[in-house]
Amino acid sequence: MEDKIKTILADDHHIVLDGLTALINATDDIEVVDVAYNGQHALSLLETHQVDVAVLDIEMPVMDGLKATKEIKAKHKEVKVLILTMYNNERFIKEIIKAGASGYILKNKGGNELVNAIRTIHQGDQYFSKSVTDKLIEDLQKKKRGGVNPKLTTREKEVLKLIVEGNSTREITEKLFIAGTTVETHRRNLIEKLGVKGTKGLIKHAIENNLLEESN
């Protein structure tokens, strides 16, 4: 019988670790050799255990999953890293891939996907949840159409910056010396151009896509 795939799990929620450990240990070919509660803890386990795959959450105290991935790949190149997270965000995904992770799956998927992902990356391949790859393809297509960061006018950039900074319509009119109706027109145009819902969506999109940096 072949040796089992040895894994460690890192998550700051103990109940999550308990459930994942039980799920993985129920398989015939994978075993959890230990668990960690943050990225630094996971790194220390690699010094004392033979590990094939490290399954890491993104958000953890002390050291998050992104930093831990970079450290693991720098010190333990043979260990494959699988990210398990709630975030289906293009920037997170790209940062994790750049850090050296072999897979990225979402926590809201079934246990079978986690097991399949561990097996896949252990064989030297990559594994990403379908919704993750769909997200990357969607964002790529939007960029090709100019839909993620379309060309904004100088005035639109000025209005967007002030909106993100929390200024009201009245405050924006006073700072830019334009009418309130003009401010609202710019706001509607920005929402339509960026394909978001409302002012909250506008602010979130601007921050996540570095639109404020582009306006400087």
N, C-alpha and C positions, 0 to 999 in steps of 0.2 A: 504493500500500500504506500502511495506517495505521501511525503510529509505534508502536513496541513499548512495552509497559508497563515502565517502568524501576523496578527494585527494588534495595534493599540488604538484606543478610542480616546478622543479628547473633547470634552464638553463641560461647561460649568454647571449644567443641570444634572444632578445625580439620577433623577428619575429617567431622564433620557438615556444616560449611560446604562442603567439597569436594563431597560427595554432593548437597547441595541445589543448589549452583551448576550442576553438570552436568545435573541433572534439569530445572531451569528453563530453562537456555540451550538445551536440546534442543527447546523449544517454538518455534513460529513467531512468537508475539506477545508474549513476555515475555523480558526480559534482566536479568541481574544486573550492575549497573554497578560494584559494589564490595562488600566484606565487612568486617564489624567484629567485634571480639572482646569488646566490652562495650558498655554503653549509652552511655557517654561518647564512645567511638569512633564509634558510630553517629551521634550528634549532630554530630560534627565532619564526617562525610561529607556531611551534608545542607547544609553550608556551601559545599561545593565541587562537588556533583553535583545535577543535576536529577533528583528522585526522585518517583515516583508512590506506591509502596507500600514500607513498611519492615516486614520480617519479623523479629520479635524473639523471642528466648528469654526466659523469665522469670528464671531463675537465671543471673546473670553477675556477675563481679567488677567493682569500681569503681562501676558503676551498673547496677542490675538492670532488667529489662524494664518493670516497673511505673513506676518513676521515669522511665525513658527515654520511656515513652509520654506521661506528663504533660508532660515537657519538649518533646517533639516537637509535641504538640498546642498548646502555648503559643507556640512559636516558628515552627512550620511547619504551620499549620492545613490547608494543602492536601494534606499527606502523609497517606495512609491507613496505619493501623497494624494489622498482623496478628500475633497472638501465637501462637507455636508452642511447646508445652510438654508435659510429662508429667503435669501436675497437673489432675485433673478434680475440683476442689474448689469448692464454691459460693462461699466467701469470696473465693478468687482470681478467679473469674469475675466476680463483682459488682464487685470493686475495679478490674479491668481495664476493664470496661464504663464504670464511672464515670470512669476516667482518660481515656476517649475512643477506645479501640481499636474498630476496625470488625469485627474477627473474632477468633476464639479456636479453634484446632484442636489436636488432640493429636498428639504425635510418633509414636505407634504406628499412625497411619493411613497409607494409601498415598500415594504421590507425586501421584497424580491429584487427591486432595482438596486438596493444597496449591496446585496449579495452578488448580483451580476456585475456591478461596478467593481467590486473588490477583485473578483475573478479576472475581469477583463484587464485592469491595469497591472495586475500581478503578472500577466502574460506579456507585458510590454506595450500594450495598446493604451489608447486614451478612451475615457468614457465621460460623456456629458448627457444629462437628462435631455429628452427631446424638447422640452419647453425651453431649456437653456439654449440649445442650438437654434431653435425657432426664433428666440429673442435676438440672437446674434445676426441671423439672416434678415430678420425684419429691420433691425437697426441699420444693417449694411444697405438694404434696399432703400431705406429712407434717405440715407446719406447720398446715394446715387441720384435720388430725385431732388436732393437738396432739402429734405424734410426734417432732418434732425437739427442742423444749424443753418437754416436758410439765411440769405443775405438780409441783414437788417439795416435800415437807414440810420444815419447818425442820430437823428432825433429819437427814433425808436430805441436805440441803445441807451440814450440818456434817460428816457422814461423808464425803461426796464431796470436800470441801475437804481433809480429812486424808488421804484416799486419794491424791489428786493430789500432795500434798506428800510422799508416799513413806512414810507411816506404816504400820506393820504392824497386823494385827488387835489384837494385844496392846497396842500403843501407843495405838490408838484407844480401846480399852476403858478404859485408864487416864486418858486425857484427857477422855473424855465420861462416865466413871463408869457404863458400861453393860456388859452381859455380852458375851462373845465371840460367842455364838450370835446375839445381837441385831445385832451389827456385821455378821455374815455375812448375816443376813436383809436388812438394809438394802442391802448390796452386791448381793445377788441381785435385789432390787427395782429398784435403780438400773439394773442391766444390762438388765433386762426393760423398764423404762419407756423407756429411751433407745435400745433396739433395737441394742445393741452386743454384741461378743463378748469376754467376759472383762475382767479388770481393765485390761489395756493399752488395749483399745478404749474402756473407760470414761474413762480418763485423756485419751486422744486426743480423744474427743468433747467432753469438758468444756472442754478448752483451745480447740478449734476453734470452739466455739459460745458462748464467753464465759460459761459457766455459773458460773464462780467469781466473775465480776464481778457477776452477778445475785444471788449469795448474800451479797454484802457489804451 
